[in-house]
């Protein structure tokens, strides 16, 4: 399942984070980072997925 989340984190970072943590603060931070720049959103999403 982590592989699917990582693939989603690359293409749609907030979806990968949502599947990992739900509607938590990390999800909203990831949406903000993705809006500010796509690459920071990807880095944050991969970090959240690999951390757990």
PEQUI-V167322 format. One record per run of one state. SS is the DSSP state (helix for helix, strand for strand, loop for the rest). FROM is the first residue (numbers start at 1). TO is the last residue. If there is no record, write none. Layout:
ss->SS from->FROM to->TO
ss->SS from->FROM to->TO
This chain:
ss->loop from->1 to->1
ss->helix from->2 to->11
ss->loop from->12 to->12
ss->helix from->13 to->21
ss->loop from->22 to->24
ss->helix from->25 to->36
ss->loop from->37 to->37
ss->helix from->38 to->51
ss->loop from->52 to->52
